[in-house]
Amino acid sequence: MWGVVIAFQNYSPFMGVMDSPWVGFDHFVRFFSNQDFYLLFRNTMAISLLNLVFFFPLPILLSLLLNELRSEVYKKWIQSVVYMPHFLSWVIIAGITFLLLSQSSGIINKMFVSLGFAKYDFLTNENNFWLLLTIQNIWKEAGWGTIIFLAAIAGVDPQQYEAAKMDGANRLRQAWHVTLPAIRSVIIILFILKLGHIMDVGFEQVFLMMNGAVSDVADVFETYVYRTGIQQGQFSFSTAVGLFKSLVGLLLVIGANKIAKRFGEEGVY
């Protein structure tokens, strides 16, 4: 954390942290007054909220469905299949996406042409970019996200299911009235932690999928930090941007944790 101090300096690698001149909040003022700030904030929040709304509930739903499988062999096979994309790098995911959706040589567009339809612009259409990132994220990480929820479900007392059966509850009612309440605390904790990363949308994924046609909707804080910090050598300014992201995440975690406590949940701390 000591390195964060360069956000308040005009840091020079030759002068070091101790001798670089102090500038206070100048980098933050420059960042907030920059005309790109609104664009970066909009894109980052839009991608994060789409992931929060569509991606976060899917591991929970998938865990409930896996829990209903009675064949252990089939269950383990399904788990292995849905876990597998997590171990693929974003470079491979981006390559698969281009092979499928490229307008010139993509498999899907070739199918459209063979069926008599016109080619569709998947990769260079601004209206598709945020949704495309969300679908990629779901395919890659939804299965891996079930691990924690399945572990929590495994700790549910079987007698609760037996009592529910005696009361006439079917499988759906058991999942709704027994399983979900039993793992509610885990869901809330993971949701709070997810809010802490709401300003992090994944540099690799966005950078690999980004192109000139979609730059207005693809440029996020991470790509901006890469350009200013790595390519242009503005270490202090890029550190200030990163510190702003961290503070937003910290405030969201603290706020969400307090709300959870008021509703009687354990929270993160």
C-alpha positions as CSV (number, residue, x, y, z in Angstrom):
1,M,0.0,0.0,0.0
2,W,3.0,2.3,0.5
3,G,3.3,2.8,-3.3
4,V,-0.1,4.5,-3.4
5,V,1.6,7.6,-2.2
6,I,2.8,8.3,-5.7
7,A,-0.8,9.2,-6.6
8,F,-0.1,12.5,-4.7
9,Q,3.3,13.1,-6.4
10,N,4.8,13.7,-9.8
11,Y,6.6,10.5,-9.5
12,S,9.9,10.0,-11.4
13,P,11.6,6.5,-11.4
14,F,14.9,8.3,-11.4
15,M,14.1,10.4,-8.3
16,G,12.2,7.7,-6.4
17,V,9.3,7.9,-4.0
18,M,11.1,9.9,-1.4
19,D,12.4,12.7,-3.6
20,S,9.6,13.0,-6.2
21,P,7.8,16.4,-5.8
22,W,4.5,16.4,-3.9
23,V,1.4,17.7,-5.9
24,G,-1.5,16.8,-3.5
25,F,-4.8,16.2,-5.3
26,D,-3.8,17.6,-8.7
27,H,-4.0,14.2,-10.4
28,F,-7.5,13.6,-9.0
29,V,-8.7,17.1,-10.1
30,R,-7.3,16.4,-13.6
31,F,-8.9,13.0,-13.8
32,F,-12.4,14.2,-12.7
33,S,-12.3,17.2,-15.0
34,N,-11.2,15.1,-17.9
35,Q,-13.8,14.8,-20.6
36,D,-13.2,11.0,-20.8
37,F,-14.2,10.5,-17.1
38,Y,-17.9,10.3,-17.8
39,L,-17.4,7.9,-20.7
40,L,-15.1,5.6,-18.7
41,F,-17.5,5.7,-15.7
42,R,-20.5,4.9,-17.9
43,N,-18.8,2.0,-19.7
44,T,-17.4,0.5,-16.5
45,M,-20.6,0.7,-14.6
46,A,-22.7,-0.6,-17.5
47,I,-20.5,-3.7,-17.9
48,S,-20.4,-4.3,-14.1
49,L,-24.1,-4.0,-13.6
50,L,-24.9,-6.3,-16.5
51,N,-22.6,-8.9,-14.8
52,L,-24.2,-8.2,-11.5
53,V,-27.7,-8.7,-12.8
54,F,-27.2,-11.6,-15.2
55,F,-24.1,-13.3,-14.1
56,F,-24.3,-13.3,-10.3
57,P,-27.6,-15.2,-10.0
58,L,-26.6,-18.0,-12.5
59,P,-24.1,-19.9,-10.3
60,I,-26.8,-20.0,-7.6
61,L,-29.4,-21.4,-10.1
62,L,-26.9,-23.8,-11.6
63,S,-26.0,-25.0,-8.0
64,L,-29.6,-25.7,-7.3
65,L,-30.0,-27.6,-10.5
66,L,-26.9,-29.7,-9.8
67,N,-28.0,-30.4,-6.3
68,E,-31.2,-32.0,-7.7
69,L,-29.3,-34.5,-9.8
70,R,-29.5,-37.9,-8.1
71,S,-26.9,-39.8,-10.2
72,E,-23.5,-38.9,-8.7
73,V,-21.6,-40.0,-11.8
74,Y,-23.7,-37.8,-14.0
75,K,-23.5,-35.0,-11.5
76,K,-19.7,-35.1,-11.4
77,W,-19.5,-35.3,-15.2
78,I,-21.7,-32.2,-15.5
79,Q,-19.6,-30.4,-12.9
80,S,-16.4,-31.1,-14.8
81,V,-17.9,-29.8,-18.1
82,V,-19.1,-26.5,-16.6
83,Y,-15.9,-26.0,-14.7
84,M,-13.7,-26.5,-17.7
85,P,-14.1,-23.0,-19.3
86,H,-12.7,-21.4,-16.2
87,F,-9.2,-22.8,-17.0
88,L,-9.1,-21.3,-20.5
89,S,-7.3,-18.0,-20.8
90,W,-9.1,-14.9,-22.1
91,V,-6.8,-15.1,-25.2
92,I,-8.4,-18.5,-26.1
93,I,-11.9,-17.2,-25.3
94,A,-11.4,-14.2,-27.5
95,G,-10.0,-16.5,-30.3
96,I,-13.1,-18.7,-30.1
97,T,-15.3,-15.7,-30.2
98,F,-13.6,-14.4,-33.3
99,L,-13.9,-17.8,-35.0
100,L,-17.6,-17.9,-34.3
101,L,-18.7,-14.3,-34.8
102,S,-16.3,-12.8,-37.3
103,Q,-18.2,-11.1,-40.1
104,S,-15.8,-12.2,-42.8
105,S,-15.0,-15.8,-41.8
106,G,-17.0,-16.5,-38.7
107,I,-18.8,-19.9,-38.5
108,I,-22.2,-18.3,-37.5
109,N,-22.1,-15.8,-40.4
110,K,-21.2,-18.5,-42.8
111,M,-24.3,-20.4,-41.6
112,F,-26.4,-17.3,-42.1
113,V,-25.2,-17.0,-45.7
114,S,-25.8,-20.6,-46.4
115,L,-29.4,-20.2,-45.1
116,G,-29.9,-17.2,-47.3
117,F,-29.6,-14.5,-44.6
118,A,-27.3,-11.5,-44.6
119,K,-24.2,-11.4,-42.5
120,Y,-24.6,-9.8,-39.1
121,D,-22.0,-7.5,-37.5
122,F,-21.4,-9.0,-34.1
123,L,-17.9,-7.7,-33.2
124,T,-17.9,-4.2,-34.5
125,N,-21.4,-3.2,-33.4
126,E,-21.5,-0.9,-30.4
127,N,-24.9,-2.2,-29.4
128,N,-23.6,-5.7,-29.0
129,F,-20.4,-5.1,-27.1
130,W,-21.6,-5.0,-23.5
131,L,-23.9,-8.0,-24.0
132,L,-21.1,-10.0,-25.7
133,L,-18.8,-9.4,-22.7
134,T,-21.5,-10.6,-20.3
135,I,-22.2,-13.8,-22.3
136,Q,-18.4,-14.5,-22.4
137,N,-18.2,-14.0,-18.7
138,I,-21.2,-16.3,-18.0
139,W,-19.8,-19.1,-20.2
140,K,-16.4,-18.9,-18.6
141,E,-17.1,-18.4,-14.9
142,A,-20.7,-19.5,-14.1
143,G,-19.7,-23.1,-13.6
144,W,-16.7,-22.3,-11.4
145,G,-18.9,-20.0,-9.3
146,T,-21.0,-23.0,-8.2
147,I,-18.3,-24.4,-6.1
148,I,-19.0,-22.3,-3.0
149,F,-22.7,-22.6,-3.3
150,L,-22.6,-26.4,-3.7
151,A,-20.4,-26.5,-0.6
152,A,-22.9,-24.5,1.3
153,I,-25.8,-26.7,0.1
154,A,-23.9,-29.8,1.2
155,G,-24.1,-28.4,4.8
156,V,-27.9,-28.2,4.9
157,D,-29.4,-30.6,7.4
158,P,-31.2,-33.4,5.5
159,Q,-33.9,-33.5,8.2
160,Q,-35.1,-30.2,6.9
161,Y,-35.8,-31.8,3.6
162,E,-37.6,-34.7,5.2
163,A,-39.8,-32.3,7.2
164,A,-40.6,-30.4,4.1
165,K,-41.6,-33.6,2.3
166,M,-43.9,-34.6,5.1
167,D,-45.5,-31.2,4.8
168,G,-46.2,-31.9,1.1
169,A,-43.4,-29.8,-0.4
170,N,-42.3,-30.9,-3.9
171,R,-38.7,-30.5,-5.2
172,L,-39.2,-26.9,-6.2
173,R,-40.7,-25.9,-2.9
174,Q,-37.9,-27.6,-1.0
175,A,-35.3,-25.6,-3.0
176,W,-37.2,-22.4,-2.4
177,H,-38.1,-22.9,1.3
178,V,-35.2,-25.0,2.5
179,T,-32.1,-24.7,0.3
180,L,-32.2,-21.0,-0.6
181,P,-32.8,-19.8,3.0
182,A,-29.9,-22.1,4.2
183,I,-27.4,-20.6,1.8
184,R,-28.7,-17.0,2.1
185,S,-25.9,-15.8,4.2
186,V,-23.3,-17.1,1.7
187,I,-25.2,-15.4,-1.1
188,I,-25.2,-12.1,0.7
189,I,-21.5,-12.3,1.6
190,L,-20.5,-13.0,-2.0
191,F,-22.8,-10.2,-3.2
192,I,-21.1,-7.7,-0.9
193,L,-17.7,-8.9,-2.1
194,K,-18.8,-8.6,-5.7
195,L,-19.8,-5.0,-5.0
196,G,-16.2,-4.4,-3.9
197,H,-15.1,-5.2,-7.5
198,I,-17.8,-3.3,-9.3
199,M,-15.1,-1.0,-10.8
200,D,-13.1,-3.9,-12.1
201,V,-14.5,-5.4,-15.3
202,G,-11.4,-7.4,-16.4
203,F,-8.6,-5.8,-18.4
204,E,-7.7,-8.8,-20.5
205,Q,-11.2,-9.5,-21.7
206,V,-12.0,-5.9,-22.6
207,F,-8.6,-5.3,-24.2
208,L,-8.8,-8.4,-26.4
209,M,-12.3,-7.7,-27.5
210,M,-11.8,-4.0,-28.1
211,N,-11.5,-2.5,-31.5
212,G,-11.7,0.9,-33.1
213,A,-15.4,0.6,-34.0
214,V,-16.5,-0.1,-30.4
215,S,-14.0,2.1,-28.5
216,D,-16.7,4.5,-27.3
217,V,-18.4,1.7,-25.4
218,A,-15.3,-0.5,-24.7
219,D,-13.0,2.0,-23.0
220,V,-13.0,1.4,-19.3
221,F,-10.8,2.5,-16.3
222,E,-8.5,-0.5,-16.7
223,T,-7.7,0.2,-20.4
224,Y,-7.3,3.9,-19.6
225,V,-4.8,3.1,-16.9
226,Y,-2.9,0.9,-19.3
227,R,-2.7,3.7,-21.9
228,T,-1.7,6.4,-19.5
229,G,0.4,4.4,-17.0
230,I,2.2,1.8,-19.2
231,Q,2.2,3.3,-22.7
232,Q,2.6,7.0,-21.7
233,G,4.5,6.5,-18.4
234,Q,2.2,8.7,-16.3
235,F,2.7,6.6,-13.2
236,S,1.3,9.0,-10.7
237,F,-1.8,9.8,-12.7
238,S,-2.7,6.2,-13.4
239,T,-2.1,5.3,-9.7
240,A,-4.6,8.1,-8.8
241,V,-7.2,6.4,-11.1
242,G,-6.6,3.1,-9.5
243,L,-6.9,4.5,-6.1
244,F,-10.2,6.1,-7.0
245,K,-11.5,2.7,-8.2
246,S,-10.4,1.1,-4.9
247,L,-12.1,3.7,-2.8
248,V,-15.4,3.3,-4.6
249,G,-15.2,-0.5,-4.0
250,L,-14.4,0.1,-0.4
251,L,-17.3,2.4,0.2
252,L,-19.7,0.0,-1.5
253,V,-18.5,-2.9,0.6
254,I,-18.9,-0.9,3.8
255,G,-22.3,0.4,2.8
256,A,-23.6,-3.0,1.7
257,N,-22.3,-4.6,4.9
258,K,-24.1,-2.1,7.1
259,I,-27.3,-2.7,5.2
260,A,-26.9,-6.5,5.6
261,K,-26.3,-6.1,9.3
262,R,-29.5,-4.0,9.7
263,F,-31.5,-6.8,8.2
264,G,-30.0,-9.3,10.6
265,E,-27.4,-10.9,8.3
266,E,-23.8,-11.7,9.3
267,G,-22.2,-9.6,6.6
268,V,-18.5,-9.7,5.8
269,Y,-17.3,-8.4,9.1
